[in-house]
Structures are given as C-alpha cells and as structure tokens.
Amino acid sequence: LVAAVDRKGFLTEMSVYNILPSDTVLPEYIAAVLNSPVMQHYVTRIRPIASQIANLSLLRLQDVKDFPIIVPDKTMQHTVAILVNRVQMLQADFYTGAQRMKIQETVRLIDEKIADIYGIPALRAMSKA
C-alpha cells in the first residue's frame, strides 16, 4: 500500500484508487495514515493473500472505502502534515546519507503519531525498527 498527495491533478491508471478527502481532513494526513504500519497491519488482516504476494491490486474498492480512518483534530492533522511535507522536501533534493537519516527519522515520527492516534502502542514500537 503506497499513498501520495497529488496537487497537480495527474490522471492515474485503473489500478490506482484516488481519494478526495473532505475539507475537514488534510490530504497529507490521509497519506500518512495509508502509508503507516497501522494501515499495513490492517490490510494484512483484511486481505492476507494480497499482502503475502505483494499484489495489493487485489484490494477491492469496498476494502478501501472501509479503511478505518480516524480523523483527529486539526492541530494533530497539521502536525502530521508538516512532517509529511518535510519528508517530501528532503526527497525532492539529491540527498546524502545524512538526509536519508533525516527522512527515516521523520517517517518514524509520522508512524509514531499515527500509532498514537489509533491507540496501538505495539505498532508504534514497530515503527522504531
């Protein structure tokens, strides 16, 4: 499962689901949730065969619609969005080993925030690995 924020309106292939969040949910927050170990854990539980063969195209649209997206307050969404944007900025530049470490650390912080929002401390610990 891989999620990204598209601000340019590119068309996607049929194997890609486009999610248009409401005005109350930041797209960066949704991307963070979908990319998190929390959602990876959920996907392996609803479609274990798809995750085992790394073919997430076996996810049905209804599966995606049923994803348990918890929407926290705007402050938490903004906190996560800032971290997501930081990763995007770091990745946009040619990065060194030091930048790679910053990216990994920022992704770990994002995963921890999402695990905390979902109240799943075991998955929070997994993000440290």
MARBA-3410 file (N, C-alpha, C, O; in Angstrom, 1 decimal):
129
0.9,-1.2,0.0,0.0,0.0,0.0,0.9,1.2,0.0,1.7,1.4,0.9 ~ 0.7,2.1,-1.0,1.5,3.3,-1.1,0.6,4.5,-1.4,-0.3,4.4,-2.3 ~ 0.7,5.5,-0.6,-0.2,6.7,-0.8,0.7,7.9,-1.1,1.8,8.1,-0.5 ~ 0.2,8.8,-1.9,0.9,10.1,-2.2,-0.2,11.2,-2.3,-1.4,10.9,-2.6 ~ 0.3,12.4,-2.1,-0.6,13.6,-2.3,-0.3,14.2,-3.7,0.8,14.5,-4.0
-1.3,14.3,-4.5,-1.2,14.9,-5.8,-1.9,16.2,-5.9,-3.1,16.3,-5.8 ~ -1.1,17.3,-6.0,-1.7,18.6,-6.0,-1.7,19.2,-7.5,-2.3,20.2,-7.7 ~ -1.3,18.4,-8.4,-1.2,18.8,-9.8,-2.3,18.2,-10.7,-2.5,18.6,-11.8 ~ -3.1,17.3,-10.1,-4.2,16.7,-10.8,-3.9,15.7,-11.9,-4.5,15.6,-13.0 ~ -2.8,14.9,-11.7,-2.4,13.9,-12.7,-3.5,12.8,-12.8,-4.1,12.5,-11.8
-3.7,12.3,-13.9,-4.6,11.1,-14.1,-3.8,9.9,-13.7,-2.6,9.8,-13.8 ~ -4.6,8.9,-13.1,-3.9,7.7,-12.6,-4.5,6.5,-13.4,-5.5,6.6,-14.0 ~ -3.7,5.4,-13.3,-4.2,4.2,-14.0,-5.3,3.6,-13.3,-5.7,4.0,-12.1 ~ -5.9,2.6,-13.9,-7.0,1.9,-13.3,-6.7,1.1,-12.0,-7.5,0.9,-11.1 ~ -5.4,0.8,-11.8,-5.0,0.0,-10.6,-4.8,1.0,-9.4,-4.3,0.5,-8.3
-5.0,2.2,-9.6,-4.8,3.2,-8.5,-6.1,3.8,-8.1,-7.0,4.1,-8.9 ~ -6.3,3.8,-6.8,-7.5,4.5,-6.2,-7.2,5.9,-5.8,-6.2,6.2,-5.2 ~ -8.1,6.8,-6.2,-7.9,8.2,-5.9,-8.9,8.5,-4.7,-10.1,8.2,-4.8 ~ -8.3,9.1,-3.7,-9.1,9.5,-2.6,-9.2,11.0,-2.5,-8.2,11.7,-2.4 ~ -10.4,11.6,-2.5,-10.6,13.0,-2.3,-11.1,13.3,-1.0,-12.3,13.1,-0.7
-10.3,13.7,0.0,-10.8,13.9,1.4,-11.7,15.1,1.4,-11.6,16.0,0.6 ~ -12.5,15.1,2.4,-13.4,16.3,2.7,-12.6,17.4,3.1,-11.4,17.3,3.4 ~ -13.2,18.6,3.2,-12.5,19.8,3.7,-12.0,19.7,5.1,-11.2,20.5,5.6 ~ -12.5,18.7,5.9,-12.2,18.6,7.3,-10.9,17.7,7.5,-10.5,17.5,8.6 ~ -10.4,17.1,6.4,-9.3,16.2,6.5,-8.2,16.6,5.6,-8.4,16.8,4.4
-7.0,16.8,6.1,-5.8,17.2,5.2,-5.4,16.0,4.4,-5.2,14.9,5.0 ~ -5.1,16.2,3.1,-4.6,15.0,2.3,-3.3,14.4,2.8,-3.1,13.2,2.7 ~ -2.4,15.3,3.3,-1.2,14.7,3.9,-1.4,13.8,5.0,-0.7,12.8,5.2 ~ -2.4,14.1,5.8,-2.8,13.2,7.0,-3.3,11.9,6.4,-2.8,10.8,6.9 ~ -4.1,11.9,5.4,-4.7,10.6,4.9,-3.5,9.8,4.3,-3.4,8.6,4.5
-2.6,10.5,3.6,-1.4,9.8,3.0,-0.6,9.1,4.1,-0.1,8.0,4.0 ~ -0.4,9.9,5.2,0.4,9.3,6.3,-0.3,8.1,6.9,0.4,7.1,7.2 ~ -1.6,8.2,7.1,-2.3,7.0,7.6,-2.2,5.8,6.7,-1.9,4.7,7.1 ~ -2.4,6.0,5.4,-2.4,4.9,4.5,-1.0,4.3,4.3,-0.8,3.1,4.1 ~ 0.1,5.1,4.6,1.5,4.6,4.5,2.0,4.1,5.8,3.1,3.6,5.9
1.2,4.1,6.8,1.7,3.8,8.2,1.6,2.3,8.4,0.9,1.5,7.8 ~ 2.5,1.8,9.4,2.4,0.4,9.8,1.0,0.0,10.3,0.6,-1.1,10.2 ~ 0.3,1.0,10.9,-1.1,0.7,11.3,-1.9,0.2,10.2,-2.6,-0.8,10.3 ~ -1.9,1.0,9.1,-2.7,0.6,7.9,-2.2,-0.7,7.2,-2.9,-1.5,6.8 ~ -0.9,-0.8,7.2,-0.3,-2.1,6.7,-0.8,-3.3,7.5,-1.1,-4.3,6.9
-0.8,-3.1,8.8,-1.3,-4.2,9.6,-2.8,-4.5,9.3,-3.2,-5.7,9.2 ~ -3.6,-3.5,9.2,-5.0,-3.6,8.9,-5.1,-4.3,7.5,-6.0,-5.3,7.4 ~ -4.4,-3.9,6.5,-4.5,-4.5,5.2,-4.1,-6.0,5.2,-4.8,-6.8,4.5 ~ -3.1,-6.4,6.0,-2.7,-7.8,6.0,-3.8,-8.6,6.7,-3.9,-9.8,6.5 ~ -4.6,-8.0,7.5,-5.7,-8.7,8.1,-7.0,-8.8,7.2,-7.6,-9.8,7.3
-7.3,-7.8,6.4,-8.5,-7.9,5.6,-8.2,-8.6,4.2,-9.1,-9.2,3.7 ~ -7.0,-8.5,3.8,-6.6,-9.2,2.5,-5.2,-9.9,2.7,-4.3,-9.4,2.0 ~ -5.2,-10.9,3.5,-3.9,-11.5,3.7,-3.2,-12.1,2.5,-2.0,-12.0,2.4 ~ -4.0,-12.6,1.6,-3.4,-13.2,0.4,-2.7,-12.1,-0.5,-1.6,-12.2,-1.0 ~ -3.4,-10.9,-0.6,-2.9,-9.8,-1.4,-1.6,-9.3,-0.8,-0.6,-9.1,-1.5
-1.5,-9.2,0.6,-0.3,-8.7,1.2,0.9,-9.7,1.1,2.0,-9.4,1.0 ~ 0.5,-11.0,1.1,1.6,-12.0,1.1,2.2,-12.1,-0.3,3.4,-12.4,-0.4 ~ 1.5,-11.8,-1.3,2.0,-11.9,-2.7,2.4,-10.5,-3.2,2.7,-10.3,-4.4 ~ 2.3,-9.5,-2.3,2.6,-8.1,-2.7,1.8,-7.6,-3.8,2.3,-6.9,-4.7 ~ 0.6,-8.1,-3.9,-0.3,-7.7,-5.0,-1.5,-7.0,-4.4,-2.6,-7.6,-4.3
-1.3,-5.8,-4.0,-2.4,-5.0,-3.4,-3.5,-4.6,-4.4,-4.5,-4.0,-4.0 ~ -3.3,-4.9,-5.6,-4.4,-4.6,-6.6,-5.5,-5.6,-6.3,-6.6,-5.4,-6.8 ~ -5.3,-6.6,-5.5,-6.4,-7.5,-5.1,-7.4,-6.8,-4.1,-8.4,-7.3,-3.7 ~ -7.0,-5.6,-3.6,-7.9,-4.9,-2.7,-9.0,-4.3,-3.6,-8.8,-3.8,-4.6 ~ -10.2,-4.6,-3.1,-11.4,-4.1,-3.8,-11.7,-2.7,-3.3,-11.3,-2.2,-2.3
-12.4,-2.0,-4.2,-12.8,-0.6,-3.9,-13.5,-0.6,-2.5,-13.3,0.4,-1.7 ~ -14.4,-1.5,-2.2,-15.1,-1.6,-1.0,-14.1,-1.7,0.2,-14.3,-1.1,1.3 ~ -13.0,-2.5,0.0,-12.0,-2.6,1.0,-11.4,-1.2,1.4,-11.3,-0.9,2.5 ~ -11.1,-0.5,0.3,-10.5,0.9,0.5,-11.5,1.8,1.2,-11.2,2.5,2.1 ~ -12.8,1.7,0.8,-13.8,2.6,1.4,-14.0,2.2,2.9,-14.4,3.1,3.7
-13.7,1.0,3.2,-13.9,0.5,4.6,-12.7,0.7,5.5,-12.7,0.4,6.7 ~ -11.6,1.3,5.0,-10.4,1.6,5.8,-10.8,2.4,7.0,-11.6,3.3,6.9 ~ -10.4,2.0,8.2,-10.7,2.7,9.4,-9.9,4.0,9.6,-8.9,4.0,10.3 ~ -10.3,5.0,9.0,-9.6,6.3,9.0,-10.1,7.1,10.2,-11.2,7.6,10.2 ~ -9.2,7.3,11.2,-9.6,8.1,12.4,-9.1,9.5,12.0,-8.0,9.8,11.6
-10.0,10.5,12.2,-9.8,11.9,11.9,-9.6,12.6,13.2,-10.6,12.9,13.9 ~ -8.3,13.0,13.6,-8.1,13.7,14.8,-8.4,15.2,14.6,-8.8,15.6,13.5 ~ -8.2,16.0,15.6,-8.4,17.4,15.5,-7.4,18.0,14.5,-6.4,17.4,14.1 ~ -7.7,19.2,14.0,-6.9,19.9,13.0,-5.4,20.1,13.5,-4.5,20.0,12.7 ~ -5.2,20.3,14.8,-3.9,20.5,15.3,-3.0,19.3,15.0,-1.9,19.4,14.5
-3.5,18.1,15.3,-2.8,16.9,15.1,-2.6,16.6,13.6,-1.5,16.2,13.2 ~ -3.7,16.9,12.8,-3.5,16.7,11.4,-2.4,17.6,10.8,-1.6,17.2,10.0 ~ -2.4,18.9,11.3,-1.3,19.8,10.8,0.1,19.3,11.3,1.0,19.4,10.5 ~ 0.2,18.8,12.5,1.4,18.3,12.9,1.9,17.1,12.0,3.1,17.1,11.6 ~ 1.1,16.2,11.7,1.4,15.1,10.8,1.7,15.7,9.4,2.7,15.3,8.7
0.9,16.6,8.9,1.1,17.2,7.6,2.5,17.9,7.4,3.1,17.8,6.4 ~ 2.9,18.6,8.5,4.2,19.2,8.5,5.3,18.2,8.3,6.3,18.4,7.6 ~ 5.2,17.1,9.0,6.2,16.0,8.9,6.2,15.4,7.5,7.2,15.1,7.0 ~ 5.0,15.2,7.0,4.9,14.6,5.6,5.5,15.6,4.6,6.3,15.1,3.7 ~ 5.3,16.9,4.7,5.9,17.9,3.8,7.4,17.9,4.0,8.1,18.1,3.0
7.9,17.7,5.2,9.3,17.7,5.5,9.9,16.5,4.7,11.0,16.7,4.1 ~ 9.3,15.4,4.7,9.8,14.2,4.0,9.8,14.5,2.5,10.8,14.2,1.8 ~ 8.8,15.1,2.0,8.7,15.4,0.6,9.8,16.4,0.2,10.4,16.2,-0.9 ~ 10.1,17.4,1.0,11.1,18.4,0.7,12.5,17.7,0.7,13.3,18.0,-0.2 ~ 12.7,16.8,1.7,14.0,16.2,1.8,14.2,15.2,0.6,15.3,15.1,0.0
13.1,14.6,0.1,13.2,13.7,-1.0,13.4,14.4,-2.3,13.9,13.8,-3.3 ~ 12.9,15.6,-2.4,13.0,16.4,-3.6,14.4,16.7,-4.0,14.7,16.9,-5.2 ~ 15.2,16.9,-3.0,16.6,17.2,-3.3,17.4,16.0,-3.4,17.1,14.9,-2.9 ~ 18.6,16.1,-4.1,19.5,15.0,-4.1,19.9,14.8,-2.7,20.4,15.8,-2.0 ~ 19.8,13.6,-2.1,20.1,13.5,-0.7,21.3,12.7,-0.4,21.6,11.7,-1.1
21.9,13.0,0.7,23.1,12.4,1.2,22.7,11.4,2.2,21.5,11.2,2.5 ~ 23.7,10.7,2.8,23.4,9.7,3.8,22.7,10.4,5.0,21.8,9.9,5.7 ~ 23.2,11.7,5.3,22.6,12.4,6.4,21.2,12.8,6.2,20.3,12.7,7.1 ~ 20.8,13.1,4.9,19.4,13.4,4.6,18.6,12.2,4.6,17.4,12.2,5.1 ~ 19.2,11.1,4.2,18.4,9.8,4.3,18.1,9.5,5.7,17.0,9.0,6.0
19.0,9.7,6.6,18.7,9.5,8.1,17.6,10.5,8.6,16.8,10.0,9.4 ~ 17.6,11.7,8.1,16.5,12.7,8.5,15.2,12.2,7.9,14.2,12.3,8.6 ~ 15.2,11.6,6.7,13.9,11.1,6.1,13.4,9.9,7.0,12.3,9.9,7.3 ~ 14.3,9.0,7.3,13.9,7.8,8.1,13.4,8.3,9.5,12.4,7.7,10.0 ~ 14.1,9.2,10.1,13.7,9.7,11.4,12.3,10.4,11.3,11.4,10.2,12.2
12.1,11.2,10.3,10.8,11.9,10.1,9.7,10.9,9.8,8.6,11.0,10.4 ~ 9.9,9.9,9.0,8.9,8.8,8.8,8.6,8.1,10.1,7.5,7.7,10.3 ~ 9.6,7.8,10.9,9.4,7.1,12.1,8.5,8.0,13.0,7.6,7.5,13.7 ~ 8.7,9.3,13.1,7.9,10.2,13.9,6.4,10.2,13.3,5.5,10.2,14.1 ~ 6.3,10.2,12.0,4.9,10.1,11.5,4.2,8.8,11.9,3.1,8.9,12.4
4.9,7.7,11.7,4.4,6.4,12.1,4.0,6.4,13.6,3.0,5.8,14.0 ~ 4.8,7.0,14.4,4.5,7.0,15.9,3.3,7.8,16.1,2.4,7.5,17.0 ~ 3.1,9.0,15.5,2.0,9.8,15.7,0.7,9.1,15.3,-0.3,9.1,16.0 ~ 0.7,8.4,14.1,-0.4,7.6,13.6,-0.8,6.5,14.6,-1.9,6.3,14.9 ~ 0.3,5.8,15.1,0.0,4.7,16.0,-0.6,5.3,17.3,-1.5,4.6,17.9
-0.1,6.4,17.8,-0.7,7.0,18.9,-2.2,7.4,18.7,-3.0,7.2,19.6 ~ -2.5,8.0,17.5,-3.9,8.4,17.2,-4.8,7.1,17.2,-5.9,7.2,17.7 ~ -4.3,6.0,16.7,-5.0,4.8,16.7,-5.0,4.0,18.0,-5.7,3.0,18.2 ~ -4.2,4.5,19.0,-4.1,3.8,20.2,-3.5,2.4,20.2,-3.9,1.5,20.9 ~ -2.5,2.2,19.3,-1.9,0.9,19.1,-0.4,1.0,19.4,0.4,1.2,18.5
0.0,1.0,20.7,1.4,1.1,21.1,2.3,0.1,20.5,3.5,0.3,20.2 ~ 1.8,-1.2,20.3,2.6,-2.2,19.7,3.1,-1.8,18.3,4.2,-2.1,18.0 ~ 2.2,-1.2,17.5,2.6,-0.8,16.2,3.5,0.4,16.3,4.3,0.7,15.4 ~ 3.3,1.2,17.3,4.2,2.4,17.5,5.6,1.9,17.7,6.6,2.4,17.1 ~ 5.8,0.8,18.5,7.1,0.2,18.7,7.7,-0.4,17.4,8.9,-0.3,17.2
6.8,-0.9,16.5,7.3,-1.5,15.3,7.9,-0.4,14.4,8.8,-0.7,13.6 ~ 7.4,0.8,14.5,7.9,1.9,13.6,9.3,2.3,14.0,10.0,2.9,13.2 ~ 9.8,1.9,15.1,11.2,2.2,15.5,12.2,1.2,14.9,13.3,1.5,14.8 ~ 11.7,0.1,14.4,12.5,-0.9,13.8,13.1,-0.5,12.5,13.9,-1.2,11.9
END
